[in-house]
Amino acid sequence: MTRLSAAIAWIAALSIASGCLIDTLEPDVGEPRAGLCEPVDSNPDKAVSWENDLMPLIKRSNGNGGCSCHLPTNSRTSGIEIGGLDLSTYDKTMRGGKQAPAGKIVVAGDPCQSALLTKVTPAPPFGGRMPSDGPPYFTPAEQALLSDWIAEGAHDN
């Protein structure tokens, strides 16, 4: 072993022992979310409508916190092309996409297990947070609206 190799090994060992390198190897994954999702309707007196409450959020244009890359009418359809997820109608949404097929994209009655909700929260279980061109992202109130719709049974209303 050369002196240079020995010096590098000694510095690396010292750095690891002091915790310097350990911190730099940790992934940047966002805040812990365990226990933060409640699979209940936060406002049972108000029914959330797919068409009237959620579609306006989804249809917001690129750069405005919407999901328009999942709409075939948008000029940028990467969400459909790459992820296979078309959010243009209730039926197409419920079919899901490549990462979250039917039965996983929306789990009626259980927002915490629904990829459609978890992907718009700060620490999604797979891939990046949506919309991919955010911020802006869905606000906490908009996330709650989506969560409530799923908790209510994710009806086509």
VOMARMAR-7792 format. One line per field, with one value per atom (N, C-alpha, C, O): residue number from 1; residue in one letter; atom name; x, y, z. Coordinates in Angstrom, 1 decimal, m for minus. Layout:
N
nr: [NUM  ...];
rest: [A  ...];
atom: [CA  ...];
x: [X  ...];
y: [Y  ...];
z: [Z  ...];
This chain:
157
nr: [1  1  1  1  2  2  2  2  3  3  3  3  4  4  4  4  5  5  5  5  6  6  6  6  7  7  7  7  8  8  8  8  9  9  9  9  10  10  10  10  11  11  11  11  12  12  12  12  13  13  13  13  14  14  14  14  15  15  15  15  16  16  16  16  17  17  17  17  18  18  18  18  19  19  19  19  20  20  20  20  21  21  21  21  22  22  22  22  23  23  23  23  24  24  24  24  25  25  25  25  26  26  26  26  27  27  27  27  28  28  28  28  29  29  29  29  30  30  30  30  31  31  31  31  32  32  32  32  33  33  33  33  34  34  34  34  35  35  35  35  36  36  36  36  37  37  37  37  38  38  38  38  39  39  39  39  40  40  40  40  41  41  41  41  42  42  42  42  43  43  43  43  44  44  44  44  45  45  45  45  46  46  46  46  47  47  47  47  48  48  48  48  49  49  49  49  50  50  50  50  51  51  51  51  52  52  52  52  53  53  53  53  54  54  54  54  55  55  55  55  56  56  56  56  57  57  57  57  58  58  58  58  59  59  59  59  60  60  60  60  61  61  61  61  62  62  62  62  63  63  63  63  64  64  64  64  65  65  65  65  66  66  66  66  67  67  67  67  68  68  68  68  69  69  69  69  70  70  70  70  71  71  71  71  72  72  72  72  73  73  73  73  74  74  74  74  75  75  75  75  76  76  76  76  77  77  77  77  78  78  78  78  79  79  79  79  80  80  80  80  81  81  81  81  82  82  82  82  83  83  83  83  84  84  84  84  85  85  85  85  86  86  86  86  87  87  87  87  88  88  88  88  89  89  89  89  90  90  90  90  91  91  91  91  92  92  92  92  93  93  93  93  94  94  94  94  95  95  95  95  96  96  96  96  97  97  97  97  98  98  98  98  99  99  99  99  100  100  100  100  101  101  101  101  102  102  102  102  103  103  103  103  104  104  104  104  105  105  105  105  106  106  106  106  107  107  107  107  108  108  108  108  109  109  109  109  110  110  110  110  111  111  111  111  112  112  112  112  113  113  113  113  114  114  114  114  115  115  115  115  116  116  116  116  117  117  117  117  118  118  118  118  119  119  119  119  120  120  120  120  121  121  121  121  122  122  122  122  123  123  123  123  124  124  124  124  125  125  125  125  126  126  126  126  127  127  127  127  128  128  128  128  129  129  129  129  130  130  130  130  131  131  131  131  132  132  132  132  133  133  133  133  134  134  134  134  135  135  135  135  136  136  136  136  137  137  137  137  138  138  138  138  139  139  139  139  140  140  140  140  141  141  141  141  142  142  142  142  143  143  143  143  144  144  144  144  145  145  145  145  146  146  146  146  147  147  147  147  148  148  148  148  149  149  149  149  150  150  150  150  151  151  151  151  152  152  152  152  153  153  153  153  154  154  154  154  155  155  155  155  156  156  156  156  157  157  157  157];
rest: [M  M  M  M  T  T  T  T  R  R  R  R  L  L  L  L  S  S  S  S  A  A  A  A  A  A  A  A  I  I  I  I  A  A  A  A  W  W  W  W  I  I  I  I  A  A  A  A  A  A  A  A  L  L  L  L  S  S  S  S  I  I  I  I  A  A  A  A  S  S  S  S  G  G  G  G  C  C  C  C  L  L  L  L  I  I  I  I  D  D  D  D  T  T  T  T  L  L  L  L  E  E  E  E  P  P  P  P  D  D  D  D  V  V  V  V  G  G  G  G  E  E  E  E  P  P  P  P  R  R  R  R  A  A  A  A  G  G  G  G  L  L  L  L  C  C  C  C  E  E  E  E  P  P  P  P  V  V  V  V  D  D  D  D  S  S  S  S  N  N  N  N  P  P  P  P  D  D  D  D  K  K  K  K  A  A  A  A  V  V  V  V  S  S  S  S  W  W  W  W  E  E  E  E  N  N  N  N  D  D  D  D  L  L  L  L  M  M  M  M  P  P  P  P  L  L  L  L  I  I  I  I  K  K  K  K  R  R  R  R  S  S  S  S  N  N  N  N  G  G  G  G  N  N  N  N  G  G  G  G  G  G  G  G  C  C  C  C  S  S  S  S  C  C  C  C  H  H  H  H  L  L  L  L  P  P  P  P  T  T  T  T  N  N  N  N  S  S  S  S  R  R  R  R  T  T  T  T  S  S  S  S  G  G  G  G  I  I  I  I  E  E  E  E  I  I  I  I  G  G  G  G  G  G  G  G  L  L  L  L  D  D  D  D  L  L  L  L  S  S  S  S  T  T  T  T  Y  Y  Y  Y  D  D  D  D  K  K  K  K  T  T  T  T  M  M  M  M  R  R  R  R  G  G  G  G  G  G  G  G  K  K  K  K  Q  Q  Q  Q  A  A  A  A  P  P  P  P  A  A  A  A  G  G  G  G  K  K  K  K  I  I  I  I  V  V  V  V  V  V  V  V  A  A  A  A  G  G  G  G  D  D  D  D  P  P  P  P  C  C  C  C  Q  Q  Q  Q  S  S  S  S  A  A  A  A  L  L  L  L  L  L  L  L  T  T  T  T  K  K  K  K  V  V  V  V  T  T  T  T  P  P  P  P  A  A  A  A  P  P  P  P  P  P  P  P  F  F  F  F  G  G  G  G  G  G  G  G  R  R  R  R  M  M  M  M  P  P  P  P  S  S  S  S  D  D  D  D  G  G  G  G  P  P  P  P  P  P  P  P  Y  Y  Y  Y  F  F  F  F  T  T  T  T  P  P  P  P  A  A  A  A  E  E  E  E  Q  Q  Q  Q  A  A  A  A  L  L  L  L  L  L  L  L  S  S  S  S  D  D  D  D  W  W  W  W  I  I  I  I  A  A  A  A  E  E  E  E  G  G  G  G  A  A  A  A  H  H  H  H  D  D  D  D  N  N  N  N];
atom: [N  CA  C  O  N  CA  C  O  N  CA  C  O  N  CA  C  O  N  CA  C  O  N  CA  C  O  N  CA  C  O  N  CA  C  O  N  CA  C  O  N  CA  C  O  N  CA  C  O  N  CA  C  O  N  CA  C  O  N  CA  C  O  N  CA  C  O  N  CA  C  O  N  CA  C  O  N  CA  C  O  N  CA  C  O  N  CA  C  O  N  CA  C  O  N  CA  C  O  N  CA  C  O  N  CA  C  O  N  CA  C  O  N  CA  C  O  N  CA  C  O  N  CA  C  O  N  CA  C  O  N  CA  C  O  N  CA  C  O  N  CA  C  O  N  CA  C  O  N  CA  C  O  N  CA  C  O  N  CA  C  O  N  CA  C  O  N  CA  C  O  N  CA  C  O  N  CA  C  O  N  CA  C  O  N  CA  C  O  N  CA  C  O  N  CA  C  O  N  CA  C  O  N  CA  C  O  N  CA  C  O  N  CA  C  O  N  CA  C  O  N  CA  C  O  N  CA  C  O  N  CA  C  O  N  CA  C  O  N  CA  C  O  N  CA  C  O  N  CA  C  O  N  CA  C  O  N  CA  C  O  N  CA  C  O  N  CA  C  O  N  CA  C  O  N  CA  C  O  N  CA  C  O  N  CA  C  O  N  CA  C  O  N  CA  C  O  N  CA  C  O  N  CA  C  O  N  CA  C  O  N  CA  C  O  N  CA  C  O  N  CA  C  O  N  CA  C  O  N  CA  C  O  N  CA  C  O  N  CA  C  O  N  CA  C  O  N  CA  C  O  N  CA  C  O  N  CA  C  O  N  CA  C  O  N  CA  C  O  N  CA  C  O  N  CA  C  O  N  CA  C  O  N  CA  C  O  N  CA  C  O  N  CA  C  O  N  CA  C  O  N  CA  C  O  N  CA  C  O  N  CA  C  O  N  CA  C  O  N  CA  C  O  N  CA  C  O  N  CA  C  O  N  CA  C  O  N  CA  C  O  N  CA  C  O  N  CA  C  O  N  CA  C  O  N  CA  C  O  N  CA  C  O  N  CA  C  O  N  CA  C  O  N  CA  C  O  N  CA  C  O  N  CA  C  O  N  CA  C  O  N  CA  C  O  N  CA  C  O  N  CA  C  O  N  CA  C  O  N  CA  C  O  N  CA  C  O  N  CA  C  O  N  CA  C  O  N  CA  C  O  N  CA  C  O  N  CA  C  O  N  CA  C  O  N  CA  C  O  N  CA  C  O  N  CA  C  O  N  CA  C  O  N  CA  C  O  N  CA  C  O  N  CA  C  O  N  CA  C  O  N  CA  C  O  N  CA  C  O  N  CA  C  O  N  CA  C  O  N  CA  C  O  N  CA  C  O  N  CA  C  O  N  CA  C  O  N  CA  C  O  N  CA  C  O  N  CA  C  O  N  CA  C  O  N  CA  C  O  N  CA  C  O  N  CA  C  O  N  CA  C  O  N  CA  C  O  N  CA  C  O  N  CA  C  O  N  CA  C  O  N  CA  C  O  N  CA  C  O  N  CA  C  O  N  CA  C  O  N  CA  C  O  N  CA  C  O  N  CA  C  O  N  CA  C  O];
x: [0.8  0.0  0.9  1.8  0.6  1.4  1.0  0.0  1.8  1.5  0.2  m0.6  0.0  m1.2  m2.4  m3.4  m2.4  m3.5  m3.8  m4.9  m2.7  m2.8  m3.4  m4.3  m3.0  m3.6  m5.1  m5.9  m5.4  m6.9  m7.7  m8.8  m7.2  m7.9  m8.0  m9.1  m7.0  m7.0  m8.1  m8.8  m8.1  m9.0  m10.5  m11.4  m10.7  m12.0  m12.5  m13.6  m11.6  m11.9  m12.3  m13.2  m11.5  m11.7  m13.1  m13.8  m13.3  m14.6  m15.8  m16.8  m15.7  m16.8  m17.0  m18.1  m15.9  m16.0  m16.6  m17.3  m16.3  m16.9  m18.3  m18.9  m18.8  m20.1  m20.2  m21.3  m19.1  m19.1  m19.7  m20.6  m19.2  m19.7  m21.1  m21.8  m21.4  m22.7  m23.8  m24.8  m23.7  m24.8  m24.9  m26.0  m23.8  m23.9  m24.5  m24.9  m24.5  m25.0  m26.5  m27.1  m27.1  m28.5  m29.4  m29.1  m30.4  m31.2  m32.1  m32.5  m32.5  m33.4  m34.8  m35.2  m35.5  m36.8  m38.0  m39.1  m37.8  m38.9  m39.2  m38.6  m40.3  m40.6  m41.3  m42.0  m41.1  m41.7  m43.3  m43.7  m44.0  m45.4  m46.2  m47.4  m45.5  m46.2  m47.2  m46.8  m48.4  m49.4  m50.1  m50.9  m49.6  m50.2  m51.5  m52.2  m51.7  m52.8  m53.9  m53.8  m55.1  m56.3  m57.3  m57.7  m57.6  m58.6  m60.0  m60.9  m60.3  m61.7  m62.0  m61.1  m63.3  m63.8  m63.7  m64.4  m63.0  m62.8  m64.0  m64.1  m64.9  m66.1  m67.3  m67.7  m67.8  m68.9  m70.2  m71.0  m70.4  m71.6  m71.5  m72.5  m70.3  m70.1  m69.7  m68.6  m70.5  m70.1  m69.1  m69.5  m68.0  m67.1  m67.4  m67.7  m67.4  m67.8  m66.6  m65.7  m66.5  m65.4  m65.4  m64.4  m66.5  m66.6  m66.5  m65.8  m67.2  m67.2  m66.1  m65.6  m65.6  m64.5  m63.1  m62.1  m63.0  m61.7  m61.2  m60.0  m62.1  m61.6  m61.0  m60.1  m61.6  m60.9  m59.5  m58.7  m59.2  m57.8  m56.9  m55.8  m57.4  m56.7  m56.4  m55.3  m57.4  m57.3  m56.5  m56.3  m56.0  m55.2  m54.0  m53.5  m53.5  m52.5  m51.1  m50.9  m50.2  m48.8  m48.3  m48.5  m47.6  m47.0  m48.0  m47.6  m49.2  m50.2  m50.7  m51.8  m50.0  m50.3  m51.4  m51.9  m51.6  m52.6  m51.9  m50.7  m52.7  m52.2  m52.5  m52.8  m52.3  m52.7  m51.8  m52.2  m50.6  m49.8  m50.5  m50.0  m51.5  m52.3  m53.6  m54.5  m53.7  m54.8  m54.4  m53.5  m55.2  m54.8  m55.0  m54.4  m55.7  m55.9  m54.8  m54.7  m53.8  m52.7  m51.6  m51.5  m50.8  m49.7  m48.6  m47.8  m48.5  m47.5  m48.2  m48.8  m48.1  m48.9  m47.9  m48.2  m46.8  m45.9  m46.4  m46.0  m47.4  m48.0  m48.8  m48.8  m49.3  m50.0  m48.9  m49.0  m48.0  m47.0  m46.1  m45.8  m45.6  m44.6  m45.3  m45.0  m46.3  m46.9  m48.2  m48.6  m48.7  m49.9  m51.1  m52.1  m51.1  m52.3  m53.0  m52.4  m54.2  m55.1  m56.1  m56.9  m56.1  m57.0  m58.2  m58.9  m58.4  m59.4  m60.9  m61.7  m61.1  m62.5  m62.4  m61.3  m63.5  m63.6  m63.1  m62.3  m63.7  m63.4  m62.0  m61.4  m61.4  m59.9  m59.1  m58.1  m59.4  m58.7  m58.7  m57.7  m59.9  m60.0  m59.3  m59.0  m59.0  m58.2  m56.7  m56.0  m56.3  m54.9  m53.9  m54.2  m52.6  m51.5  m50.5  m50.9  m49.3  m48.3  m47.9  m47.8  m47.6  m47.1  m48.3  m48.1  m49.5  m50.6  m51.8  m52.6  m52.0  m53.1  m54.4  m54.5  m55.5  m56.8  m56.7  m56.0  m57.4  m57.4  m56.3  m56.3  m55.3  m54.2  m54.2  m53.9  m54.7  m54.7  m55.7  m55.4  m56.8  m57.8  m58.4  m58.9  m58.2  m58.8  m60.0  m59.9  m61.2  m62.4  m62.5  m62.5  m62.7  m62.8  m61.5  m61.5  m60.4  m59.1  m58.1  m57.3  m58.2  m57.3  m55.8  m55.0  m55.5  m54.1  m53.4  m52.2  m54.2  m53.7  m53.9  m53.5  m54.4  m54.7  m53.5  m53.2  m52.9  m51.7  m52.1  m51.3  m53.3  m53.7  m53.5  m53.1  m53.8  m53.6  m52.1  m51.6  m51.5  m50.2  m49.2  m48.2  m49.4  m48.5  m48.6  m47.6  m49.6  m49.7  m49.3  m49.4  m48.8  m48.3  m46.8  m46.2  m46.2  m44.8  m43.9  m42.7  m44.3  m43.4  m44.1  m44.6  m44.3  m45.0  m44.2  m43.0  m44.9  m44.2  m43.4  m42.6  m43.6  m42.8  m42.7  m43.7  m41.6  m41.5  m41.5  m41.4  m41.6  m41.6  m43.0  m44.0  m43.0  m44.3  m44.9  m44.1  m46.2  m46.9  m47.6  m48.0  m47.7  m47.3  m45.8  m45.1  m45.3  m43.8  m43.2  m42.0  m44.0  m43.5  m43.7  m43.5  m44.1  m44.4  m43.1  m42.0  m43.1  m44.3  m44.9  m44.2  m46.1  m47.0  m47.5  m47.5  m47.8  m48.4  m49.8  m50.3  m50.5  m51.8  m51.6  m50.7  m52.5  m52.4  m52.9  m53.6  m52.7  m53.3  m54.8  m55.3  m55.5  m56.9  m57.3  m58.3  m56.6  m56.9  m56.6  m57.3  m55.5  m55.2  m56.3  m56.7  m56.8  m57.9  m59.2  m59.9  m59.5  m60.6  m60.5  m61.5  m59.3  m59.1  m59.2  m59.9  m58.7  m58.7  m60.2  m60.6  m61.0  m62.4  m63.2  m64.0  m62.9  m63.6  m63.4  m64.3  m62.1  m61.8  m62.4  m63.0  m62.3  m62.9  m64.4  m65.0  m65.1  m66.5  m66.9  m68.1  m65.9  m66.2  m65.7  m65.9  m65.2  m64.7  m65.7  m65.5  m66.9  m68.0  m67.8  m67.1  m68.5  m68.5  m69.7  m70.7  m69.4  m70.5  m70.1  m70.9];
y: [m1.2  0.0  1.2  1.3  2.2  3.4  4.3  4.1  5.3  6.3  7.0  7.3  7.4  8.1  7.2  7.7  5.9  5.0  4.9  4.8  4.8  4.6  5.9  5.8  7.1  8.3  8.4  8.9  8.1  8.1  7.2  7.5  6.0  5.0  5.5  5.3  6.1  6.7  7.8  7.9  8.7  9.8  9.3  9.8  8.3  7.7  7.1  7.3  6.3  5.7  6.7  6.5  7.7  8.8  9.5  9.8  9.8  10.4  9.6  10.1  8.3  7.4  7.3  7.4  7.2  7.1  8.4  8.3  9.5  10.8  11.1  12.0  10.3  10.5  11.4  11.6  11.9  12.9  12.2  12.8  11.1  10.5  9.8  9.7  9.4  8.7  9.7  9.3  11.0  11.9  12.2  12.4  12.2  12.5  11.3  11.5  10.1  9.0  8.8  7.9  9.5  9.3  9.9  11.0  9.2  9.7  10.9  10.9  11.8  12.9  12.4  12.4  11.9  11.3  12.0  11.5  13.2  14.0  13.6  12.7  14.2  14.0  12.6  12.1  11.9  10.7  10.9  11.9  10.0  10.1  9.0  9.0  8.1  7.0  7.6  8.4  7.1  7.6  8.9  9.4  9.5  10.8  10.7  11.7  9.6  9.4  8.8  7.7  9.4  8.9  8.5  9.3  7.2  6.7  7.0  6.2  8.3  8.7  10.0  10.7  10.2  11.5  12.6  12.5  13.6  14.7  15.6  16.3  15.5  16.3  15.5  15.6  14.6  13.7  14.4  13.8  15.6  16.4  16.9  17.3  16.8  17.3  16.2  15.6  15.9  14.9  15.6  16.6  14.9  15.4  14.8  13.6  15.7  15.3  15.1  16.0  14.0  13.8  14.9  15.5  15.1  16.1  17.5  18.3  17.9  19.3  19.8  20.9  18.8  19.2  18.8  19.5  17.6  17.0  17.3  17.6  17.2  17.5  18.9  19.0  19.9  21.2  21.3  22.0  20.5  20.4  19.7  20.1  18.6  17.8  18.6  18.5  19.3  20.0  21.3  21.9  21.7  22.9  22.7  21.6  23.8  23.7  23.4  23.5  23.0  22.8  24.0  25.1  23.8  24.9  25.5  26.4  25.0  25.6  24.5  24.7  23.5  22.5  21.5  20.8  21.4  20.4  19.1  18.9  18.3  17.0  16.9  15.8  18.0  18.0  17.2  16.8  16.7  15.8  14.4  13.6  14.2  13.0  13.1  12.3  14.2  14.5  14.4  15.1  13.7  13.6  14.9  15.0  15.8  17.1  18.1  19.1  17.8  18.6  18.5  17.4  19.5  19.4  18.5  17.9  18.4  17.6  16.4  16.6  15.2  14.1  13.0  11.8  13.5  12.5  11.6  10.4  12.0  11.2  10.0  8.9  10.2  9.1  8.2  7.0  8.9  8.2  7.3  6.2  7.9  7.2  6.4  5.2  7.0  6.3  5.5  4.6  5.7  5.0  5.4  4.7  6.6  7.0  8.2  9.2  7.9  8.9  9.3  8.5  10.6  11.1  11.9  12.6  11.7  12.6  12.2  13.0  11.0  10.6  9.7  9.2  9.6  8.7  7.3  6.7  6.7  5.4  5.1  4.2  6.1  5.9  6.1  5.4  6.9  7.1  5.8  5.3  5.2  4.0  2.8  1.8  2.8  1.8  1.8  0.8  3.0  3.1  3.2  3.4  3.0  3.1  2.0  0.9  2.2  1.1  0.9  m0.3  1.9  1.7  1.5  0.8  1.9  1.8  1.4  2.3  0.1  m0.3  m0.3  0.1  m0.7  m0.7  m1.5  m2.5  m0.9  m1.5  m0.9  m1.2  m0.2  0.4  1.9  2.7  2.4  3.8  4.5  5.5  3.9  4.3  3.1  2.2  3.1  2.0  2.6  3.3  2.4  3.1  2.8  1.6  3.8  3.7  3.8  3.9  3.7  3.7  4.7  4.2  6.0  6.9  6.6  6.9  6.1  5.8  4.8  4.8  3.9  2.9  3.3  2.5  4.5  4.9  5.7  6.8  5.2  5.9  7.3  8.2  7.5  8.8  9.9  11.0  9.5  10.4  10.5  11.6  9.3  9.3  10.0  10.6  10.0  10.6  12.2  12.8  12.8  14.2  14.7  15.9  13.8  14.2  14.3  13.8  14.9  15.2  14.0  14.1  12.8  11.6  10.4  9.5  10.4  9.3  8.0  8.0  6.8  5.5  5.1  4.2  5.7  5.3  6.5  7.3  6.7  7.8  9.2  9.3  10.2  11.5  12.0  11.5  13.1  13.8  14.4  14.9  14.4  14.9  16.2  16.3  17.2  17.1  17.3  17.9  16.6  16.6  17.9  18.1  18.9  20.2  21.2  22.4  20.6  21.5  21.9  21.3  22.8  23.4  24.4  24.9  24.8  24.4  23.0  22.4  22.5  21.1  21.3  22.4  20.2  20.2  20.8  20.4  21.7  22.2  21.2  20.2  21.4  20.4  20.3  19.2  21.4  21.4  20.6  19.8  20.7  19.9  18.5  17.6  18.2  16.8  16.2  15.0  17.0  16.5  16.3  15.3  17.1  16.9  15.6  14.8  15.3  14.1  12.9  11.9  13.0  12.0  11.7  10.5  12.8  12.6  11.9  11.1  12.3  11.6  10.1  9.3  9.7  8.3  7.6  6.5  8.3  7.8  7.6  6.7  8.4  8.4  7.2  7.0  6.6  5.5  5.7  4.8  6.9  7.2  7.0  6.3  7.7  7.5  8.4  9.5  8.0  8.8  9.8  9.5  10.9  11.8  13.2  14.2];
z: [0.0  0.0  0.0  0.8  m0.9  m1.0  0.2  0.8  0.4  1.4  1.1  2.0  m0.2  m0.5  m0.2  0.3  m0.6  m0.4  1.1  1.6  1.9  3.4  3.9  4.8  3.4  3.9  3.6  4.4  2.4  2.0  2.8  3.3  3.1  3.9  5.3  5.9  5.9  7.2  7.3  8.3  6.3  6.3  6.2  6.9  5.3  5.2  6.5  6.9  7.1  8.4  9.5  10.2  9.5  10.5  10.2  11.1  8.9  8.5  8.9  9.4  8.6  9.0  10.5  11.0  11.2  12.7  13.3  14.3  12.6  13.2  12.7  13.1  11.7  11.2  10.0  9.5  9.5  8.4  7.1  6.5  6.8  5.5  5.7  4.7  6.9  7.1  6.8  6.1  7.2  6.9  5.4  5.0  4.7  3.3  2.5  1.3  3.1  2.3  2.6  1.9  3.5  3.8  2.6  2.1  2.2  1.1  1.6  2.8  0.7  1.0  0.7  m0.5  1.7  1.4  2.0  1.9  2.5  3.0  4.5  5.1  5.0  6.4  6.6  5.7  7.7  8.0  8.0  8.5  7.4  7.3  8.0  8.0  8.6  9.3  10.3  11.1  10.2  11.2  10.8  11.5  9.7  9.4  8.5  8.4  7.9  7.0  7.8  8.5  7.8  8.5  7.4  6.7  7.4  6.4  6.7  6.7  7.0  7.4  6.6  6.2  6.5  5.8  6.9  7.9  6.6  7.6  7.7  8.6  6.7  6.7  6.2  5.1  7.0  6.5  6.1  5.4  6.5  6.1  4.7  4.1  4.1  2.7  1.8  2.0  0.8  m0.2  m1.2  m1.8  m1.5  m2.5  m3.8  m4.0  m4.8  m6.2  m7.1  m7.1  m7.8  m8.7  m9.8  m10.0  m10.4  m11.5  m11.0  m11.6  m10.0  m9.6  m8.7  m8.7  m7.8  m6.9  m7.3  m7.2  m7.9  m8.2  m9.6  m9.8  m10.6  m12.0  m12.2  m12.9  m11.5  m11.7  m11.2  m11.7  m10.1  m9.6  m10.6  m10.9  m11.2  m12.1  m13.4  m14.0  m13.8  m15.1  m15.1  m16.1  m13.9  m13.8  m14.7  m14.8  m15.4  m16.3  m15.7  m14.5  m16.6  m16.1  m15.4  m15.8  m14.3  m13.6  m12.6  m11.9  m12.5  m11.6  m10.6  m10.1  m10.4  m9.4  m9.9  m9.0  m11.2  m11.7  m12.2  m12.0  m12.8  m13.3  m14.8  m15.3  m15.5  m16.9  m17.8  m18.9  m17.3  m18.1  m18.2  m18.9  m17.4  m17.4  m18.2  m18.1  m19.0  m19.8  m21.3  m21.7  m22.1  m23.5  m24.3  m25.4  m23.8  m24.4  m24.2  m24.8  m23.3  m23.0  m24.1  m24.7  m24.3  m25.2  m24.7  m25.4  m23.4  m22.7  m22.0  m21.0  m22.6  m22.0  m21.4  m21.5  m20.8  m20.3  m19.2  m19.1  m18.5  m17.5  m18.1  m17.4  m19.3  m20.0  m20.7  m20.6  m21.4  m22.1  m21.3  m21.6  m20.2  m19.3  m18.3  m18.1  m17.6  m16.5  m16.8  m16.1  m18.0  m18.5  m17.7  m17.8  m17.0  m16.2  m16.9  m17.1  m17.3  m17.9  m16.9  m16.5  m16.5  m15.5  m16.1  m15.4  m17.4  m18.1  m17.8  m17.9  m17.3  m16.9  m15.6  m15.3  m15.0  m13.8  m14.2  m13.5  m15.3  m15.6  m16.0  m15.5  m16.7  m17.0  m15.8  m15.7  m14.9  m13.7  m12.9  m12.4  m12.8  m12.0  m12.6  m11.9  m13.9  m14.6  m14.1  m14.1  m13.6  m13.2  m14.3  m15.4  m13.9  m14.8  m14.6  m14.0  m15.0  m14.9  m13.5  m13.1  m12.7  m11.3  m10.4  m9.3  m10.7  m9.8  m10.6  m11.0  m10.9  m11.7  m11.0  m9.8  m11.6  m11.0  m9.7  m9.6  m8.7  m7.4  m6.5  m5.3  m7.1  m6.3  m6.5  m5.6  m7.7  m7.9  m7.0  m6.4  m6.8  m5.9  m5.2  m5.8  m3.9  m3.1  m2.3  m1.3  m2.9  m2.4  m0.9  m0.5  m0.2  1.3  2.0  3.3  1.4  2.0  1.3  0.5  1.6  1.0  1.3  0.4  2.4  2.8  1.9  1.8  1.3  0.4  m1.1  m2.0  m1.4  m2.7  m3.3  m2.8  m4.4  m5.0  m5.5  m5.4  m5.9  m6.4  m5.3  m5.6  m4.0  m2.9  m2.5  m2.4  m2.3  m1.8  m2.7  m2.3  m4.0  m5.0  m4.9  m5.4  m4.4  m4.3  m2.9  m2.6  m2.0  m0.7  m0.7  m1.7  0.3  0.3  0.2  m0.2  0.6  0.6  0.0  0.8  m1.3  m1.9  m1.8  m1.7  m1.8  m1.5  m2.7  m2.6  m3.9  m5.1  m6.0  m6.0  m6.7  m7.6  m6.9  m5.7  m7.7  m7.2  m6.9  m7.3  m6.2  m5.8  m7.1  m8.0  m7.2  m8.3  m7.9  m6.7  m8.7  m10.1  m10.3  m9.5  m11.3  m11.5  m11.7  m11.5  m12.2  m12.4  m11.2  m11.4  m10.1  m8.9  m8.3  m8.6  m7.3  m6.9  m7.9  m8.8  m7.7  m6.6  m6.7  m7.7  m5.5  m5.4  m4.9  m4.6  m4.7  m4.0  m2.6  m1.9  m2.2  m0.9  0.1  m0.3  1.4  2.4  2.3  2.4  2.0  1.8  0.6  0.6  m0.5  m1.7  m1.5  m2.0  m0.8  m0.4  0.4  0.2  1.4  2.2  1.4  1.7  0.4  m0.5  m1.2  m1.3  m1.8  m2.5  m1.5  m1.9  m0.4  0.7  1.1  1.2  1.3  1.6  0.5  0.8  m0.7  m1.8  m1.8  m2.0  m1.6  m1.6  m0.3  m0.4  0.8  2.1  1.9  2.5  1.1  0.9  m0.1  m0.3  m0.6  m1.5  m3.0  m3.8  m3.3  m4.6  m5.7  m6.7  m5.5  m6.4  m7.6  m7.6  m8.7  m10.0  m9.9  m10.4  m9.2  m9.0  m9.4  m9.2];
